């Protein structure tokens, strides 16, 4: 019975995680605990255990006496995303080149093969999730207790943004995705060679490749201010 309960908890965890990453569950959306309990045959205690795990990983927010909701994607969080993403990606790839094990490199190559397959015949969700998995493995390689939580949170929003980014609407966007796949190959080579400087430079190049297209997605029409320059609102 414990094994069965554990499998139902894992099923709930995976369903919520995938629903959030693929934007089937919208940022800020409230979670219906009663409906989820019935759907996955879980009582309140194991349900809340899954919620706490997801909250710790940055997928949802737990609010006192107000239940759980999907993590927001506000203008403030997106601005912070643009400010910190290049720094975090560079640090992660440098550490990955320094610390990666042979088995992790093999898994990274497998993830890259899945990413290329998704680019060829997958959906936007397939592509975003495959890209997310590739970068998750680089985070495992970096193995840094301070960077890991921030990197995981960054990947959640990058995947959600990528649900539009990985559905190219013109030739330029399609070419960018092809270039991104090529850069993944170069990242693998730099990590395999233990070349920290090259890995850091590739992180900058990889971010620059996607930044303009991501900015088009997140910037409202007619708004000229760069996301990183907007003042942070503080509570009154």
C-alpha positions as CSV (number, residue, x, y, z in Angstrom):
1,X,0.0,0.0,0.0
2,X,2.9,2.4,0.8
3,X,4.4,1.7,-2.6
4,X,1.0,2.4,-4.3
5,X,0.7,5.7,-2.4
6,X,4.3,6.6,-3.3
7,X,3.6,6.0,-7.0
8,X,0.5,8.1,-6.8
9,X,2.5,10.9,-5.2
10,X,5.1,10.6,-7.9
11,X,2.3,10.7,-10.6
12,X,0.9,13.9,-9.1
13,X,4.4,15.4,-8.8
14,X,5.2,14.7,-12.5
15,X,1.7,15.8,-13.7
16,X,2.0,19.2,-11.9
17,X,5.6,19.7,-13.0
18,X,4.9,19.0,-16.6
19,X,1.7,21.1,-16.5
20,X,3.6,24.0,-15.1
21,X,6.6,23.8,-17.5
22,X,4.4,23.4,-20.6
23,X,2.1,26.3,-19.5
24,X,-1.0,24.0,-19.4
25,X,-1.2,25.4,-15.9
26,X,-0.9,29.2,-16.0
27,X,1.4,31.3,-13.8
28,X,-0.6,32.4,-10.7
29,X,-3.3,29.8,-11.2
30,X,-4.7,28.4,-7.9
31,X,-4.4,24.6,-7.4
32,X,-7.7,22.8,-6.6
33,X,-6.6,20.5,-3.7
34,X,-10.0,18.7,-3.6
35,X,-9.9,17.9,-7.4
36,X,-6.3,16.8,-7.3
37,X,-6.9,14.6,-4.2
38,X,-9.8,12.9,-6.1
39,X,-7.9,12.5,-9.4
40,X,-4.8,11.0,-7.8
41,X,-6.6,9.2,-4.9
42,X,-4.4,11.0,-2.3
43,X,-5.4,12.3,1.1
44,X,-4.5,15.8,2.2
45,X,-1.2,14.8,4.0
46,X,0.5,13.2,1.0
47,X,-0.9,15.9,-1.3
48,X,0.6,18.6,0.8
49,X,3.9,16.7,0.9
50,X,4.0,16.9,-2.9
51,X,3.1,20.6,-2.8
52,X,5.9,21.3,-0.3
53,X,8.4,19.5,-2.6
54,X,7.3,21.5,-5.6
55,X,7.3,24.8,-3.6
56,X,10.9,24.0,-2.5
57,X,11.9,23.6,-6.1
58,X,10.2,26.8,-7.2
59,X,7.2,25.4,-9.2
60,X,4.4,26.6,-6.8
61,X,3.9,29.1,-4.0
62,X,2.3,28.0,-0.7
63,X,0.3,30.8,1.0
64,X,-0.9,30.6,4.6
65,X,-4.6,30.0,4.7
66,X,-4.9,30.6,1.0
67,X,-3.8,27.4,-0.5
68,X,-1.2,26.7,-3.3
69,X,-0.8,28.4,-6.6
70,X,1.5,28.2,-9.6
71,X,4.6,30.4,-9.4
72,X,4.0,33.8,-10.9
73,X,5.7,35.3,-13.9
74,X,5.4,39.0,-13.1
75,X,7.3,41.8,-14.7
76,X,9.5,41.9,-11.7
77,X,10.4,38.2,-11.9
78,X,11.0,38.5,-15.7
79,X,13.2,41.5,-15.2
80,X,15.2,39.5,-12.6
81,X,15.3,36.6,-15.1
82,X,17.0,38.8,-17.7
83,X,19.5,40.3,-15.2
84,X,20.6,37.0,-13.7
85,X,20.3,34.4,-16.4
86,X,23.6,35.1,-18.2
87,X,25.5,35.2,-15.0
88,X,24.0,31.9,-13.7
89,X,24.4,30.1,-17.0
90,X,28.0,31.1,-17.3
91,X,28.8,30.0,-13.7
92,X,27.0,26.7,-14.2
93,X,28.8,25.8,-17.4
94,X,32.2,26.8,-16.1
95,X,31.7,24.5,-13.1
96,X,30.3,21.8,-15.3
97,X,33.5,21.8,-17.3
98,X,35.5,21.6,-14.1
99,X,33.4,18.9,-12.3
100,X,31.7,16.8,-15.0
101,X,31.9,13.0,-14.7
102,X,32.0,10.6,-17.7
103,X,28.6,9.2,-16.9
104,X,27.1,12.7,-16.8
105,X,28.7,13.6,-20.1
106,X,27.1,10.5,-21.6
107,X,23.7,11.6,-20.3
108,X,24.3,15.1,-21.7
109,X,24.9,13.6,-25.1
110,X,21.7,11.5,-24.9
111,X,19.8,14.7,-23.9
112,X,21.3,16.5,-26.9
113,X,20.2,13.7,-29.2
114,X,16.7,14.0,-27.8
115,X,16.8,17.8,-28.3
116,X,17.7,17.4,-31.9
117,X,15.0,14.8,-32.4
118,X,12.5,17.2,-30.8
119,X,13.6,20.0,-33.1
120,X,13.1,17.8,-36.1
121,X,9.7,16.3,-35.4
122,X,8.5,17.3,-31.9
123,X,6.0,19.8,-30.6
124,X,6.9,23.1,-28.9
125,X,6.5,21.4,-25.6
126,X,8.8,18.6,-26.6
127,X,11.5,21.1,-27.6
128,X,11.2,23.2,-24.5
129,X,11.3,20.1,-22.2
130,X,14.2,18.6,-24.1
131,X,16.2,21.8,-23.8
132,X,15.3,22.0,-20.2
133,X,16.6,18.5,-19.6
134,X,19.9,19.3,-21.4
135,X,20.5,22.3,-19.0
136,X,19.3,20.4,-16.0
137,X,22.2,17.9,-16.5
138,X,24.7,20.8,-16.8
139,X,23.4,21.9,-13.4
140,X,24.0,18.4,-12.0
141,X,27.5,18.6,-13.3
142,X,28.2,22.0,-11.7
143,X,27.2,20.4,-8.3
144,X,27.2,23.7,-6.4
145,X,25.0,24.0,-3.3
146,X,24.6,27.8,-3.8
147,X,23.9,27.8,-7.5
148,X,21.6,24.8,-7.8
149,X,18.4,26.2,-6.3
150,X,18.7,29.4,-8.3
151,X,19.5,27.5,-11.5
152,X,16.5,25.2,-11.1
153,X,14.2,28.2,-10.6
154,X,15.7,29.9,-13.7
155,X,15.0,26.8,-15.8
156,X,11.4,26.8,-14.8
157,X,10.7,30.2,-16.3
158,X,13.0,29.6,-19.2
159,X,11.0,26.5,-20.1
160,X,7.7,28.4,-19.7
161,X,8.9,31.2,-21.9
162,X,10.2,28.6,-24.3
163,X,6.8,27.3,-24.9
164,X,6.5,30.2,-27.4
165,X,10.1,30.4,-28.3
166,X,10.2,26.8,-29.5
167,X,7.4,27.3,-31.9
168,X,9.2,29.3,-34.5
169,X,7.1,31.6,-36.7
170,X,9.6,32.7,-39.2
171,X,12.9,31.6,-40.9
172,X,15.0,33.6,-38.5
173,X,13.6,31.9,-35.4
174,X,14.0,28.5,-37.1
175,X,17.7,29.3,-37.8
176,X,18.2,30.4,-34.2
177,X,17.0,27.0,-33.0
178,X,19.4,25.2,-35.4
179,X,22.2,27.4,-34.1
180,X,21.2,26.6,-30.5
181,X,21.5,22.9,-31.3
182,X,25.0,23.5,-32.7
183,X,25.9,25.4,-29.6
184,X,24.8,22.5,-27.4
185,X,27.3,20.3,-29.3
186,X,30.0,22.9,-28.6
187,X,29.1,23.1,-25.0
188,X,29.4,19.3,-24.7
189,X,32.8,19.5,-26.4
190,X,34.0,22.2,-24.0
191,X,32.8,20.3,-20.9
192,X,34.3,17.0,-22.1
193,X,37.6,18.8,-22.7
194,X,37.4,20.5,-19.2
195,X,37.8,23.9,-20.9
196,X,36.1,26.2,-18.3
197,X,36.9,29.4,-20.3
198,X,35.3,28.0,-23.5
199,X,32.3,26.8,-21.6
200,X,31.8,30.2,-20.0
201,X,32.1,31.9,-23.4
202,X,29.6,29.5,-24.9
203,X,27.1,30.3,-22.1
204,X,27.3,34.0,-23.1
205,X,26.9,33.1,-26.8
206,X,24.0,30.7,-26.1
207,X,22.2,33.4,-24.0
208,X,22.8,36.1,-26.6
209,X,21.3,33.8,-29.3
210,X,18.0,33.4,-27.5
211,X,17.7,36.8,-25.7
212,X,16.2,38.8,-28.6
213,X,13.5,36.3,-29.4
214,X,12.7,35.8,-25.7
215,X,12.4,39.6,-25.3
216,X,9.9,39.8,-28.1
217,X,7.8,37.3,-26.3
218,X,7.8,38.9,-22.9
219,X,7.8,42.6,-23.8
220,X,4.4,44.2,-24.2
221,X,3.8,46.0,-27.5
222,X,4.8,49.7,-27.3
223,X,6.9,49.3,-24.1
224,X,10.4,50.6,-24.8
225,X,12.0,50.2,-21.4
226,X,14.5,47.3,-21.2
227,X,13.3,44.7,-18.6
228,X,16.5,45.0,-16.6
229,X,16.1,48.8,-16.2
230,X,12.6,48.9,-14.6
231,X,12.6,49.9,-10.9
232,X,11.6,47.2,-8.5
233,X,8.4,48.0,-6.6
234,X,8.6,47.8,-2.9
235,X,5.7,47.2,-0.6
236,X,4.1,50.3,0.9
